[in-house]
Structure formats: C-alpha cells, structure tokens
Amino acid sequence: MNVSKERIHSEPRVKGLRPLKADFHLHTAEDPCDHVPHTAKELISKAADEGFEILAITNHQCLTFDPKLAAYARERGILLIPGIELNVRRRHVLFLNPPSSKRVPDFSSLAGLRRPDTLVIAPHPYFPNPRSLNGYLAKNLDVFDAIEYCHFYSSKINFNQKAIALSRRHGLPLVGNSDTHFLRQLGTTYSLIYAEKDPEAIFEAIRRKRVEIVTRPLSHLEMGTLLGRFFGMKLPARRVVPLPPKSPRIRTGRSRIPLPFKGVPLSLLLSLSSLWDKFDHF
C-alpha cells in the first residue's frame, strides 16, 4: 500500500549529525507473555534490510540481550540497546538499558533506577488497553524521559492525540515506535535520532528533543487484521483431547476462533475502548 508518511518534528535538526533510524519498542519469540512468530535474529535481519541503525528489543518482563545477539546486530550495522517492557503497578513501561536483577514494584522504585545511561518511555499511554498508563502517566511525569507515538492508528482513530497534547503541555519529547509483534508492523512508525551512535548520546538527544518521528496512518483493513492477529497471539495454545480410534470427529479443549479477523469493523475498537475504560480506575 502506498501511503505517504508524515514527519513530526520536535526540535530543529542538528547540523553535522546524520539521523539514526530507530525503534525502541519491539517484541520477539523470546517474549514469555506473547506468542510472537519471529525470533530476535529474524527481527534484526529484517530491520537491517530496512535501514534501521538503532533497536531495542523490549519483551515483557524479560531482557532479550546478550553479547552474541549484540554482535549479530553490530555485524548488520545495528546498535542493539538492552530493553524491557515492565509491568509497574500493572501498567506497561519501557525501560532501556535497565540495571540487571532489580525489581520495580512501583513508580518510586523506577525513579530511583534512572541514570543518564538509561531511558524510560511511556508506551501507548492512552490506548484502550488495561495495561496502558492512562492517568498514571500524569501522576508520575517526573519518572519518564519520553512518550511514545505508537503506530496503531488510522486517519479517523488516533489514540496518540492525548499523548501529543501532554507532551506539548509538559515539554516531554515524543518518540516514534512500532510496538512490533509481527514483522509487517516494522517501519510503519519510527524515530530519526540526531546523535552519535552511542546509547548515552542517543538518550541525551531524545531528552533534548533531537528527534523526528516518521509515521503513517494504517488503513482500516490493516488495523482490523492486526487486531485479529493480536488477539490470536494472546490465545493459549490449543489442547487436543484424544478420542477413541473409531470416532470421526476431532475435539479440542477449547473452541477455536477464526483468525485473522480481516476487516474487523472499527466499531469493535470503540467498543473495546468503552469496555476497558470501565475497568480502568485511576
């Protein structure tokens, strides 16, 4: 699909620095919570083909990073930054270059772990998801270095608008991320960072708003298809129940939902938003 991409500028571009194509919110098969179809190496290879230079794999509650994986990325021109998507008070938070073996039960604990060589991002903060930060973001602004502009939006429905308003009101930078769970999501929204290719320099550039977001709205068909695949990814694996040899039928331990739901109506998104809001007390 040929859809022109929009560019969202934070501050004027920095002369003498080449922008680095980056995505700081990516999931892989190593994620313990989601059934993601691609491995970390497959993601890195795909990102290299698309010209990315900075990546952070941010699996849920799990650090997918080691020297061999970093070397694999480096051989393909990519700086791999350690990252994780934490559950803090049952809300999602991206923590880049986190200290190892540190529990983060609440936002005050997270604040105590921040350093110049770490970065804390609020992912999809106002999306209709019970794990989104919503009101916790405004209450804990001093914990966050940046707010995510997420790829999952259309020309008619864009849950990023509230994040943009908060960013402008409080002077926090925006970063573009894809929250990739399927490789087709990669490259729909990303960041151009005007910095040297070094984690601490990149984080400082983001704090100084030396970021440009490149993005495009998804079509309604793309949104519906991705939503269907996402629900399918969240379903537990089917359990086959053995039957007597002569039985011609195959039973499963749970009913199967046909996936993907191609062209899921957008009214479903709005219904989910309304439903989740009822349970999202903040």
Backbone as JSON, one array per atom type, in Angstrom:
{
  "sequence": "MNVSKERIHSEPRVKGLRPLKADFHLHTAEDPCDHVPHTAKELISKAADEGFEILAITNHQCLTFDPKLAAYARERGILLIPGIELNVRRRHVLFLNPPSSKRVPDFSSLAGLRRPDTLVIAPHPYFPNPRSLNGYLAKNLDVFDAIEYCHFYSSKINFNQKAIALSRRHGLPLVGNSDTHFLRQLGTTYSLIYAEKDPEAIFEAIRRKRVEIVTRPLSHLEMGTLLGRFFGMKLPARRVVPLPPKSPRIRTGRSRIPLPFKGVPLSLLLSLSSLWDKFDHF",
  "N": [[0.85, -1.18, 0.0], [0.59, 2.18, -0.89], [1.1, 4.76, 1.0], [1.6, 8.03, 1.95], [4.14, 9.14, 4.18], [4.1, 10.85, 7.28], [5.92, 13.48, 8.86], [6.95, 14.23, 12.06], [8.21, 16.79, 13.86], [10.4, 17.51, 16.57], [12.51, 19.3, 17.62], [14.61, 21.71, 15.87], [16.64, 20.28, 13.28], [19.9, 18.88, 13.87], [22.85, 20.24, 12.83], [25.44, 18.66, 11.0], [25.12, 16.15, 12.05], [24.15, 12.92, 11.2], [20.93, 11.55, 10.84], [19.78, 8.83, 12.86], [18.07, 5.9, 12.23], [15.57, 4.55, 14.19], [13.99, 2.23, 16.49], [12.36, 1.67, 19.45], [10.69, -0.16, 20.65], [9.96, -3.28, 20.55], [9.0, -6.65, 19.95], [9.69, -10.18, 20.33], [10.03, -13.74, 19.58], [11.1, -14.66, 21.91], [9.71, -13.54, 23.94], [8.02, -13.98, 26.97], [5.31, -13.66, 27.37], [3.74, -13.18, 25.08], [2.78, -14.79, 22.02], [4.84, -14.48, 19.8], [5.72, -14.57, 16.38], [8.32, -14.32, 15.18], [11.88, -14.6, 15.63], [14.48, -13.03, 17.65], [16.79, -12.69, 16.1], [15.74, -12.88, 13.53], [14.16, -10.59, 13.48], [16.14, -8.59, 13.74], [17.57, -8.98, 11.36], [15.6, -8.33, 9.45], [15.16, -5.66, 10.15], [17.67, -4.57, 9.55], [17.65, -4.82, 6.77], [15.81, -2.86, 6.23], [17.09, -0.55, 6.83], [17.45, 0.27, 9.48], [19.27, 1.5, 12.32], [19.38, 1.61, 15.04], [18.11, -0.34, 17.61], [15.85, -1.55, 20.12], [15.01, -4.37, 21.77], [12.19, -5.15, 23.46], [10.9, -7.13, 25.27], [8.23, -8.5, 27.3], [8.7, -8.21, 30.71], [11.18, -9.4, 30.52], [14.55, -9.59, 29.66], [15.91, -9.52, 26.58], [18.76, -9.91, 25.53], [22.2, -10.27, 24.88], [25.8, -10.68, 24.67], [26.35, -12.11, 22.26], [24.04, -11.73, 20.7], [24.08, -8.96, 20.48], [26.43, -8.69, 19.01], [25.67, -9.96, 16.65], [23.76, -8.14, 15.74], [25.42, -5.87, 15.46], [27.13, -6.65, 13.39], [25.45, -6.3, 11.3], [25.17, -3.63, 11.09], [23.73, -2.45, 13.15], [23.05, -0.95, 16.25], [22.32, -2.51, 19.14], [20.32, -1.95, 21.82], [19.93, -2.77, 25.22], [16.73, -3.63, 26.53], [13.46, -3.57, 28.08], [10.01, -4.36, 28.61], [8.31, -3.39, 31.21], [6.05, -4.36, 33.87], [4.59, -2.13, 35.82], [2.89, -1.44, 38.61], [0.92, -2.85, 37.35], [0.89, -1.69, 34.88], [2.21, -0.87, 31.64], [5.6, -0.11, 30.99], [8.39, 1.14, 29.26], [11.76, 0.39, 29.63], [14.92, 1.27, 28.98], [18.2, 0.02, 28.7], [18.32, -1.13, 31.35], [19.22, -1.57, 34.85], [20.58, -4.69, 35.91], [18.8, -7.43, 37.43], [17.01, -6.05, 39.14], [14.17, -5.33, 40.99], [11.07, -3.78, 40.17], [8.65, -2.61, 41.66], [6.98, -0.39, 41.88], [6.32, 3.06, 40.91], [7.97, 4.86, 42.26], [10.16, 3.29, 42.87], [11.08, 2.82, 40.3], [11.84, 5.43, 39.58], [14.06, 5.71, 41.19], [15.95, 4.21, 39.87], [16.73, 5.5, 37.6], [19.18, 6.84, 35.38], [21.78, 8.75, 33.67], [22.49, 7.02, 31.58], [20.27, 5.5, 31.09], [16.89, 5.1, 29.86], [13.52, 5.98, 30.14], [10.42, 5.25, 28.86], [7.07, 6.1, 28.1], [4.87, 3.85, 26.94], [2.41, 3.66, 24.35], [0.42, 5.33, 25.86], [-2.29, 6.15, 26.17], [-3.89, 4.35, 24.9], [-6.67, 2.08, 24.3], [-6.31, -0.08, 26.38], [-5.98, -2.26, 29.07], [-3.49, -2.29, 30.24], [-2.26, 0.06, 29.62], [-0.84, 3.24, 30.55], [-2.46, 5.51, 31.09], [-4.0, 7.53, 33.48], [-1.88, 7.22, 35.27], [0.39, 8.19, 34.03], [0.3, 11.07, 33.99], [0.38, 11.43, 36.74], [2.9, 10.61, 37.39], [4.89, 11.98, 35.97], [7.52, 12.86, 36.3], [9.04, 10.6, 36.28], [9.38, 9.75, 33.71], [11.2, 9.89, 30.63], [10.43, 10.22, 28.02], [7.62, 10.1, 25.71], [5.7, 7.73, 24.0], [4.88, 7.7, 20.53], [2.69, 5.79, 19.02], [2.36, 3.21, 16.49], [-0.19, 2.22, 15.91], [-2.8, 3.39, 14.6], [-5.33, 5.22, 12.76], [-6.48, 7.35, 10.07], [-8.84, 8.24, 11.07], [-9.15, 7.33, 13.7], [-7.17, 7.96, 16.38], [-5.34, 7.32, 19.0], [-3.09, 8.51, 19.88], [-3.33, 11.22, 20.13], [-3.92, 12.4, 22.63], [-1.56, 11.91, 23.97], [0.19, 13.49, 22.51], [-0.78, 16.03, 23.17], [-0.24, 16.08, 25.94], [2.53, 15.88, 25.86], [3.25, 18.33, 24.65], [2.24, 20.1, 26.52], [3.76, 19.65, 28.82], [6.35, 19.58, 27.96], [7.69, 17.21, 27.34], [9.6, 14.94, 25.35], [8.57, 13.28, 22.28], [8.72, 9.97, 20.98], [8.84, 7.89, 18.15], [7.53, 4.68, 17.77], [7.07, 1.19, 16.85], [5.98, -0.93, 18.26], [6.29, -3.61, 17.53], [4.91, -6.74, 16.94], [4.5, -8.39, 14.89], [6.25, -8.85, 11.86], [5.4, -7.26, 9.76], [4.62, -4.9, 10.88], [6.89, -3.47, 11.42], [8.61, -0.5, 10.73], [6.4, 1.05, 10.15], [5.99, 3.14, 11.92], [8.54, 5.11, 13.19], [11.6, 6.45, 14.68], [13.81, 9.18, 13.97], [16.9, 9.88, 15.1], [19.0, 12.46, 16.06], [22.06, 12.08, 16.69], [25.22, 10.86, 18.01], [26.3, 7.47, 17.44], [25.78, 6.0, 19.98], [24.68, 4.69, 23.07], [24.27, 6.44, 25.4], [24.59, 8.98, 24.25], [22.5, 8.93, 22.45], [20.26, 8.76, 24.15], [20.5, 11.21, 25.47], [20.12, 12.94, 23.33], [17.44, 12.41, 22.75], [16.23, 13.36, 25.09], [16.75, 16.03, 24.72], [15.09, 16.56, 22.69], [15.87, 16.06, 20.08], [14.72, 14.7, 17.88], [12.95, 13.15, 15.26], [9.86, 12.07, 14.15], [8.76, 9.56, 12.02], [5.99, 8.54, 10.3], [2.92, 6.82, 9.44], [-0.61, 6.68, 8.9], [-2.55, 3.72, 9.52], [-4.52, 1.7, 7.32], [-8.07, 0.96, 7.59], [-8.49, -1.71, 7.14], [-5.92, -2.78, 7.62], [-5.69, -2.21, 10.36], [-7.8, -3.75, 11.43], [-6.99, -6.34, 10.67], [-4.52, -6.59, 12.01], [-5.42, -6.36, 14.63], [-6.98, -8.66, 14.87], [-5.0, -10.64, 14.53], [-3.44, -10.06, 16.73], [-5.15, -10.67, 18.88], [-5.32, -13.41, 18.4], [-2.69, -14.14, 18.92], [-2.62, -13.82, 21.64], [-4.18, -15.87, 22.57], [-4.24, -18.96, 24.37], [-2.3, -21.91, 23.62], [-3.84, -24.48, 21.66], [-5.35, -27.35, 23.1], [-5.29, -30.67, 22.38], [-7.67, -33.19, 22.65], [-7.51, -36.58, 23.18], [-9.31, -39.11, 21.32], [-11.51, -41.96, 21.1], [-10.43, -44.58, 18.83], [-12.27, -45.04, 16.66], [-13.78, -42.82, 16.34], [-14.92, -40.23, 14.23], [-14.62, -37.54, 14.6], [-12.84, -34.57, 15.57], [-11.92, -33.22, 18.56], [-11.31, -30.33, 20.57], [-9.74, -28.85, 23.43], [-10.77, -26.33, 23.79], [-12.87, -23.9, 22.25], [-12.34, -22.85, 18.89], [-11.34, -19.76, 17.52], [-11.86, -18.14, 14.5], [-9.11, -16.81, 12.75], [-6.95, -14.57, 10.89], [-9.11, -11.82, 11.91], [-10.03, -10.47, 9.35], [-10.56, -7.21, 8.3], [-11.94, -6.39, 10.57], [-14.57, -4.54, 12.0], [-14.3, -1.07, 12.78], [-15.91, -0.29, 14.8], [-15.64, -2.22, 16.69], [-13.19, -1.64, 17.88], [-13.88, 0.74, 19.18], [-15.82, -0.18, 20.9], [-14.31, -1.86, 22.53], [-12.65, 0.04, 23.64], [-14.49, 1.51, 25.17], [-15.32, -0.5, 26.92], [-12.94, -1.23, 28.26], [-12.32, 1.16, 29.49], [-14.16, 1.25, 31.55], [-13.15, -0.48, 33.4], [-10.8, 0.62, 34.06], [-9.53, 2.12, 36.46], [-8.28, 5.06, 37.73]],
  "CA": [[0.0, 0.0, 0.0], [1.36, 3.41, -0.98], [0.55, 5.84, 1.81], [2.69, 8.94, 2.27], [4.46, 9.19, 5.59], [4.13, 12.17, 7.89], [7.08, 13.71, 9.73], [6.63, 15.05, 13.23], [9.47, 17.33, 14.35], [10.47, 18.02, 17.94], [13.35, 20.49, 17.6], [15.33, 21.8, 14.6], [17.65, 19.25, 13.06], [21.23, 19.25, 14.32], [23.79, 20.24, 11.71], [26.62, 17.83, 11.14], [24.77, 14.82, 12.55], [23.26, 12.14, 10.35], [19.89, 10.93, 11.68], [19.81, 7.39, 13.04], [16.74, 5.31, 12.19], [15.49, 3.8, 15.44], [12.72, 1.75, 17.05], [12.67, 1.28, 20.82], [9.6, -0.97, 21.21], [9.9, -4.42, 19.65], [8.82, -7.94, 20.63], [10.18, -11.33, 19.57], [9.57, -15.04, 20.06], [11.62, -14.89, 23.26], [8.79, -12.91, 24.89], [7.31, -15.02, 27.72], [3.88, -13.36, 27.5], [3.05, -13.16, 23.78], [3.22, -15.79, 21.05], [5.36, -13.72, 18.66], [6.21, -15.58, 15.43], [9.7, -14.16, 14.7], [12.94, -14.58, 16.64], [15.24, -11.79, 17.75], [17.69, -12.59, 14.94], [14.92, -12.59, 12.34], [13.78, -9.18, 13.57], [17.33, -7.79, 13.47], [17.87, -9.09, 9.93], [14.59, -7.55, 8.74], [15.42, -4.25, 10.43], [18.86, -4.19, 8.78], [17.21, -4.67, 5.37], [15.02, -1.63, 6.13], [17.93, 0.61, 7.12], [17.49, 0.67, 10.89], [20.6, 1.5, 12.93], [19.22, 1.51, 16.49], [16.96, -1.15, 18.02], [15.74, -2.07, 21.48], [14.04, -5.44, 21.92], [11.59, -4.87, 24.77], [9.94, -8.17, 25.62], [7.57, -8.28, 28.58], [9.31, -8.74, 31.93], [12.26, -10.3, 30.11], [15.6, -8.91, 28.93], [16.4, -10.32, 25.46], [20.02, -9.24, 25.16], [23.45, -10.86, 25.33], [26.88, -10.26, 23.78], [26.26, -12.73, 20.93], [22.98, -11.07, 19.95], [24.58, -7.62, 20.18], [27.4, -8.83, 17.93], [24.88, -10.27, 15.46], [23.21, -6.86, 15.29], [26.52, -4.99, 15.05], [27.6, -7.12, 12.07], [24.48, -5.82, 10.31], [25.11, -2.18, 11.17], [22.72, -2.04, 14.13], [23.36, -0.88, 17.68], [21.24, -3.11, 19.92], [20.28, -1.42, 23.18], [19.11, -3.61, 26.1], [15.46, -3.03, 26.89], [12.44, -4.44, 28.66], [8.7, -3.75, 28.88], [7.99, -3.74, 32.59], [4.74, -4.13, 34.48], [4.72, -1.33, 37.04], [1.52, -1.26, 39.07], [0.11, -3.49, 36.29], [0.91, -0.83, 33.69], [3.41, -1.08, 30.84], [6.63, 0.93, 30.95], [9.61, 0.74, 28.57], [12.97, 0.76, 30.36], [16.07, 0.96, 28.14], [19.47, -0.16, 29.42], [17.99, -1.22, 32.79], [20.15, -2.33, 35.7], [20.17, -6.1, 35.99], [18.31, -8.02, 38.7], [16.37, -5.05, 40.0], [12.72, -5.36, 40.98], [10.47, -2.45, 40.03], [7.25, -2.81, 42.04], [6.17, 0.83, 41.8], [6.94, 4.16, 40.16], [9.05, 5.46, 43.03], [11.31, 2.4, 42.67], [11.58, 3.09, 38.94], [12.52, 6.72, 39.62], [15.35, 5.53, 41.83], [16.86, 3.49, 38.98], [17.05, 6.31, 36.43], [20.54, 7.38, 35.28], [21.99, 9.31, 32.32], [22.61, 5.97, 30.56], [19.01, 4.76, 30.97], [15.79, 5.89, 29.3], [12.2, 5.45, 30.49], [9.44, 5.7, 27.87], [5.67, 5.73, 28.34], [4.39, 3.27, 25.69], [0.98, 3.74, 24.04], [-0.13, 5.63, 27.2], [-3.74, 6.38, 26.23], [-4.6, 3.39, 24.05], [-7.68, 1.33, 25.04], [-5.68, -1.32, 26.82], [-5.92, -2.18, 30.53], [-2.1, -2.14, 30.68], [-1.77, 1.4, 29.29], [-0.64, 4.05, 31.74], [-3.57, 6.43, 31.32], [-3.78, 8.54, 34.5], [-0.6, 7.04, 35.96], [1.42, 8.98, 33.37], [0.26, 12.44, 34.5], [0.73, 11.42, 38.16], [4.31, 10.24, 37.56], [5.61, 12.54, 34.83], [8.94, 13.03, 36.58], [9.71, 9.31, 36.09], [9.5, 9.44, 32.28], [12.05, 10.72, 29.78], [9.79, 10.43, 26.71], [6.31, 9.49, 25.5], [5.67, 7.03, 22.71], [3.88, 7.86, 19.47], [2.57, 4.39, 18.59], [1.99, 3.04, 15.09], [-1.53, 1.67, 15.71], [-3.82, 4.44, 14.48], [-5.78, 5.47, 11.4], [-6.8, 8.77, 9.84], [-10.07, 8.55, 11.81], [-9.0, 6.98, 15.11], [-5.77, 8.12, 16.75], [-5.22, 7.43, 20.45], [-1.88, 9.26, 20.19], [-3.57, 12.66, 20.24], [-3.82, 12.82, 24.02], [-0.13, 11.88, 24.29], [0.78, 14.69, 21.89], [-1.19, 17.18, 23.97], [0.51, 16.04, 27.2], [3.92, 16.17, 25.52], [3.38, 19.77, 24.43], [1.9, 20.84, 27.75], [4.79, 19.48, 29.85], [7.68, 19.65, 27.37], [8.33, 15.91, 27.21], [9.77, 14.54, 23.95], [7.88, 12.13, 21.71], [9.5, 9.06, 20.14], [8.0, 7.02, 17.33], [7.82, 3.25, 17.88], [6.1, 0.34, 16.16], [5.45, -1.99, 19.12], [6.2, -4.73, 16.59], [4.68, -8.14, 17.31], [4.54, -9.06, 13.59], [7.25, -8.12, 11.09], [4.78, -6.29, 8.86], [4.48, -3.64, 11.61], [8.17, -2.77, 11.47], [8.76, 0.57, 9.75], [5.2, 1.88, 9.99], [6.3, 4.34, 12.7], [9.88, 5.0, 13.78], [12.22, 7.72, 15.05], [15.12, 9.58, 13.48], [17.58, 10.48, 16.24], [20.19, 13.21, 15.66], [23.03, 11.81, 17.76], [26.26, 9.87, 17.73], [25.78, 6.11, 17.59], [26.19, 5.58, 21.31], [23.45, 4.74, 23.86], [24.1, 7.63, 26.24], [24.4, 10.13, 23.36], [21.14, 8.8, 21.88], [19.3, 9.11, 25.2], [20.58, 12.66, 25.7], [19.49, 13.59, 22.17], [15.99, 12.3, 22.92], [15.83, 14.3, 26.15], [16.85, 17.38, 24.16], [14.1, 16.58, 21.61], [16.52, 15.99, 18.77], [14.02, 13.53, 17.36], [11.94, 13.34, 14.22], [9.04, 10.87, 14.03], [8.27, 9.26, 10.67], [4.83, 7.69, 10.58], [1.79, 6.87, 8.52], [-1.8, 6.0, 9.45], [-2.92, 2.43, 8.96], [-5.87, 1.6, 6.78], [-8.98, 0.25, 8.48], [-8.25, -3.15, 6.94], [-4.7, -3.11, 8.35], [-5.99, -2.18, 11.8], [-8.62, -4.9, 11.75], [-6.19, -7.55, 10.53], [-3.56, -6.65, 13.11], [-6.16, -6.59, 15.86], [-7.33, -10.07, 14.87], [-3.78, -11.43, 14.76], [-3.01, -9.82, 18.1], [-5.99, -11.49, 19.74], [-4.9, -14.79, 18.2], [-1.41, -14.32, 19.59], [-2.86, -13.86, 23.08], [-4.88, -17.09, 22.94], [-3.36, -20.07, 24.74], [-2.2, -22.98, 22.62], [-4.95, -25.42, 21.71], [-5.07, -28.65, 23.7], [-6.01, -31.73, 21.67], [-8.16, -34.25, 23.55], [-7.54, -37.86, 22.45], [-10.62, -39.73, 21.17], [-11.46, -43.37, 20.72], [-9.95, -44.72, 17.44], [-13.29, -45.05, 15.62], [-14.51, -41.55, 16.27], [-14.5, -39.45, 13.07], [-14.54, -36.12, 14.92], [-11.69, -34.09, 16.34], [-12.34, -32.23, 19.55], [-10.23, -29.6, 21.22], [-10.06, -28.46, 24.78], [-11.4, -25.01, 23.78], [-13.39, -23.57, 20.92], [-11.39, -22.11, 18.08], [-11.84, -18.53, 16.92], [-11.2, -17.97, 13.2], [-8.19, -15.69, 12.71], [-7.21, -13.26, 11.46], [-10.4, -11.2, 11.62], [-9.74, -9.46, 8.33], [-11.59, -6.2, 8.17], [-12.75, -6.21, 11.78], [-15.09, -3.19, 11.97], [-13.72, -0.18, 13.77], [-16.81, -0.2, 15.95], [-15.1, -3.13, 17.7], [-12.19, -0.89, 18.63], [-14.54, 1.7, 20.06], [-16.48, -0.95, 21.95], [-13.26, -2.28, 23.46], [-12.23, 1.23, 24.37], [-15.51, 1.81, 26.17], [-15.32, -1.56, 27.92], [-11.73, -1.15, 29.08], [-12.37, 2.37, 30.32], [-14.98, 0.97, 32.74], [-12.35, -1.21, 34.38], [-9.51, 1.28, 34.2], [-9.69, 3.12, 37.51], [-7.02, 5.75, 38.04]],
  "C": [[0.88, 1.23, 0.0], [0.67, 4.52, -0.22], [1.7, 6.72, 2.21], [2.88, 9.02, 3.77], [4.56, 10.63, 6.06], [5.38, 12.27, 8.75], [6.68, 14.66, 10.83], [7.95, 15.49, 13.84], [9.35, 17.73, 15.81], [11.24, 19.34, 17.96], [14.03, 20.56, 16.23], [16.41, 20.73, 14.49], [19.04, 19.78, 13.43], [22.19, 19.15, 13.14], [24.99, 19.35, 12.02], [26.35, 16.44, 11.66], [23.8, 14.14, 11.59], [22.21, 11.47, 11.21], [20.01, 9.42, 11.69], [18.38, 6.86, 13.09], [16.6, 4.32, 13.35], [14.07, 3.36, 15.76], [13.04, 1.16, 18.41], [11.58, 0.42, 21.46], [9.32, -2.13, 20.26], [9.79, -5.71, 20.46], [9.25, -9.08, 19.71], [9.69, -12.62, 20.21], [10.08, -15.37, 21.46], [10.73, -14.28, 24.34], [8.0, -13.99, 25.64], [5.79, -14.83, 27.78], [3.1, -13.45, 26.2], [3.64, -14.21, 22.85], [3.66, -15.09, 19.77], [6.01, -14.69, 17.68], [7.68, -15.48, 15.04], [10.68, -14.11, 15.88], [13.64, -13.23, 16.65], [16.15, -11.62, 16.53], [16.91, -12.29, 13.66], [14.49, -11.13, 12.33], [14.97, -8.29, 13.2], [17.65, -7.81, 11.98], [16.89, -8.27, 9.1], [14.84, -6.06, 8.93], [16.64, -3.75, 9.65], [18.51, -3.96, 7.32], [16.46, -3.36, 5.17], [15.79, -0.4, 6.59], [17.93, 1.09, 8.56], [18.93, 0.58, 11.41], [20.55, 1.35, 14.44], [17.97, 0.69, 16.78], [17.02, -1.41, 19.51], [14.65, -3.13, 21.47], [13.49, -5.35, 23.34], [10.5, -5.9, 25.07], [9.41, -7.94, 27.03], [8.31, -8.98, 29.72], [10.51, -9.63, 31.66], [13.27, -9.51, 29.29], [16.15, -9.86, 27.86], [17.64, -9.62, 24.91], [21.18, -10.05, 25.72], [24.53, -10.47, 24.34], [26.8, -10.85, 22.36], [25.19, -12.05, 20.08], [23.4, -9.65, 19.57], [25.58, -7.65, 19.02], [26.7, -9.13, 16.61], [24.29, -8.99, 14.87], [24.3, -5.95, 14.75], [27.06, -5.37, 13.67], [26.68, -6.64, 10.95], [24.24, -4.32, 10.43], [24.16, -1.62, 12.2], [23.31, -2.03, 15.54], [22.14, -1.41, 18.44], [21.36, -2.63, 21.36], [19.44, -2.35, 24.05], [17.81, -2.89, 26.48], [14.48, -4.06, 27.42], [11.13, -3.66, 28.77], [8.24, -4.27, 30.24], [6.49, -3.62, 32.87], [4.97, -3.38, 35.79], [3.3, -0.95, 37.47], [0.53, -1.75, 38.0], [-0.03, -2.61, 35.05], [2.24, -1.0, 32.97], [4.31, 0.15, 30.83], [7.84, 0.37, 30.2], [10.82, 1.27, 29.34], [14.16, 0.31, 29.51], [17.35, 1.01, 28.95], [19.23, -0.26, 30.93], [19.09, -1.91, 33.57], [19.66, -3.77, 35.85], [19.7, -6.47, 37.39], [17.75, -6.99, 39.66], [14.86, -5.17, 39.86], [12.19, -3.94, 40.91], [8.99, -2.58, 40.37], [6.36, -1.59, 41.87], [6.97, 1.93, 41.12], [8.06, 4.83, 40.95], [10.32, 4.61, 42.93], [11.93, 2.63, 41.3], [12.35, 4.41, 38.91], [13.92, 6.59, 40.21], [16.39, 4.83, 40.97], [17.29, 4.32, 37.76], [18.48, 6.87, 36.53], [20.69, 8.01, 33.9], [22.06, 8.25, 31.22], [21.4, 5.04, 30.54], [17.97, 5.7, 30.34], [14.48, 5.2, 29.64], [11.17, 6.09, 29.56], [8.05, 5.22, 28.27], [5.09, 5.18, 27.04], [2.87, 3.37, 25.56], [0.14, 4.16, 25.26], [-1.64, 5.76, 27.26], [-4.52, 5.46, 25.29], [-5.59, 2.59, 24.9], [-7.19, -0.06, 25.42], [-5.56, -1.24, 28.34], [-4.51, -2.04, 31.07], [-1.52, -0.77, 30.33], [-1.73, 2.26, 30.55], [-1.84, 4.92, 32.09], [-3.21, 7.43, 32.43], [-2.49, 8.41, 35.26], [0.51, 7.88, 35.32], [1.45, 10.39, 33.94], [0.68, 12.5, 35.96], [2.22, 11.17, 38.39], [5.18, 10.78, 36.42], [7.11, 12.61, 35.07], [9.73, 11.74, 36.41], [10.09, 9.09, 34.63], [10.38, 10.44, 31.54], [11.37, 11.06, 28.46], [8.45, 9.7, 26.68], [6.29, 8.89, 24.1], [4.54, 7.53, 21.82], [3.8, 6.5, 18.78], [2.01, 4.29, 17.17], [0.51, 2.72, 14.88], [-2.59, 2.77, 15.75], [-4.21, 4.57, 13.01], [-6.04, 6.96, 11.25], [-8.03, 9.2, 10.63], [-9.95, 8.31, 13.31], [-7.52, 7.06, 15.46], [-5.67, 8.37, 18.26], [-3.93, 8.13, 20.87], [-2.15, 10.74, 20.49], [-3.44, 13.17, 21.67], [-2.36, 12.84, 24.47], [0.57, 13.11, 23.72], [0.46, 15.92, 22.74], [-0.41, 17.23, 25.28], [1.97, 16.38, 26.96], [4.14, 17.67, 25.35], [3.18, 20.56, 25.72], [3.05, 20.78, 28.76], [6.21, 19.43, 29.28], [8.41, 18.33, 27.3], [8.47, 15.53, 25.74], [8.89, 13.36, 23.56], [8.89, 11.28, 20.94], [8.53, 8.16, 19.39], [8.46, 5.58, 17.43], [6.73, 2.44, 17.2], [5.42, -0.67, 17.07], [5.28, -3.28, 18.3], [5.99, -6.06, 17.31], [4.69, -9.02, 16.06], [5.43, -8.21, 12.68], [6.65, -7.08, 10.15], [4.58, -4.93, 9.55], [5.75, -2.81, 11.57], [8.24, -1.71, 10.36], [7.53, 1.42, 9.53], [5.34, 3.2, 10.76], [7.67, 4.13, 13.33], [10.42, 6.4, 14.08], [13.52, 7.93, 14.27], [15.78, 10.38, 14.6], [18.85, 11.18, 15.74], [21.21, 13.11, 16.79], [24.14, 10.94, 17.23], [25.68, 8.49, 18.04], [26.31, 5.49, 18.89], [24.97, 5.7, 22.22], [23.26, 6.01, 24.66], [23.89, 8.88, 25.4], [22.99, 10.11, 22.76], [20.1, 9.21, 22.91], [19.31, 10.62, 25.47], [19.93, 13.43, 24.56], [17.97, 13.54, 22.27], [15.52, 13.29, 23.98], [15.85, 15.74, 25.65], [15.92, 17.56, 22.95], [14.73, 16.64, 20.22], [16.02, 14.74, 18.05], [13.05, 13.96, 16.28], [11.18, 12.02, 14.09], [8.58, 10.73, 12.59], [7.16, 8.24, 10.83], [3.82, 7.77, 9.45], [0.59, 6.21, 9.18], [-2.02, 4.65, 8.78], [-4.29, 2.53, 8.32], [-6.75, 0.85, 7.76], [-8.8, -1.25, 8.35], [-7.0, -3.59, 7.69], [-4.96, -3.17, 9.85], [-6.78, -3.42, 12.21], [-7.84, -6.2, 11.7], [-5.2, -7.69, 11.68], [-4.24, -6.94, 14.43], [-6.53, -8.07, 15.98], [-6.13, -10.96, 15.15], [-3.29, -11.26, 16.19], [-3.83, -10.64, 19.08], [-5.6, -12.96, 19.63], [-3.6, -15.1, 18.91], [-1.59, -14.46, 21.11], [-3.56, -15.14, 23.53], [-3.91, -18.16, 23.36], [-3.35, -21.13, 23.64], [-3.35, -23.96, 22.78], [-4.5, -26.76, 22.29], [-5.93, -29.71, 23.01], [-6.38, -32.82, 22.65], [-8.23, -35.55, 22.77], [-8.95, -38.45, 22.45], [-10.45, -41.22, 20.91], [-11.12, -43.5, 19.24], [-11.03, -44.6, 16.39], [-14.02, -43.73, 15.47], [-14.01, -40.72, 15.1], [-14.29, -37.97, 13.39], [-13.29, -35.81, 15.72], [-12.17, -33.02, 17.28], [-11.11, -31.53, 20.11], [-10.71, -29.18, 22.59], [-10.72, -27.1, 24.88], [-11.88, -24.73, 22.37], [-12.41, -22.69, 20.19], [-12.05, -20.88, 17.47], [-11.13, -18.34, 15.59], [-10.38, -16.7, 13.19], [-7.41, -15.73, 11.41], [-8.6, -12.75, 11.12], [-10.19, -10.1, 10.58], [-10.9, -8.48, 8.22], [-12.48, -6.09, 9.38], [-13.26, -4.77, 11.81], [-14.49, -2.34, 13.07], [-14.63, 0.03, 14.96], [-16.34, -1.13, 17.07], [-14.05, -2.43, 18.54], [-12.83, 0.05, 19.63], [-15.25, 0.98, 21.2], [-15.48, -1.4, 23.0], [-12.79, -1.11, 24.3], [-13.2, 1.55, 25.49], [-15.5, 0.79, 27.29], [-14.13, -1.42, 28.85], [-11.76, 0.06, 29.99], [-13.14, 2.12, 31.61], [-14.16, 0.28, 33.84], [-11.03, -0.52, 34.69], [-9.64, 2.41, 35.2], [-8.34, 3.77, 37.79], [-7.32, 7.11, 38.59]]
}
